[in-house]
Amino acid sequence: MQKRIKALLKDNIFIIAICITIAIAYLSLMKMPKNGPSISGIDKWGHGFAYFTLTISWLFTFYKKPRKKYYVIIACIIYGIIIEILQSKLTSYRTGDYLDILANTTGVLMALLIFNQILKKNQVNLQ
């Protein structure tokens, strides 16, 4: 069972990364419903998690090309900045926030750190 899941992920990681990228854009630009009490700063954790997931998916997409790793990191950070700019320019119900950019970047860098640890310790046989 585990081999099947691994093979499925390996064969479809590019499609998964594209879907995550599109989902982040959609969720970032859609009007969010206001339900229940809000917890201060909880959205920053969401940003960090989303960009961690985005980055780790793209890193695994290009793991056989070590030089591409830093392009992925730069692209994910720029993507986060562009999304924040689009929120402030294209929507009247969302605002761009520097703290969101910081949370996005933190998620990207955490993904890089964990990805490097996974490869270094060779905990996951990626081939």
Secondary structure by P-SEA (a helix, b strand, c coil): caaaaaaaaaacaaaaaaaaaaaaaaaaccccccccccccaaaaaaaaaaaaaaaaaaaaaccccccaaaaaaaaaaaaaaaaaaaaacccccbbbbaaaaaaaaaaaaaaaaaaaaaaaacccccc
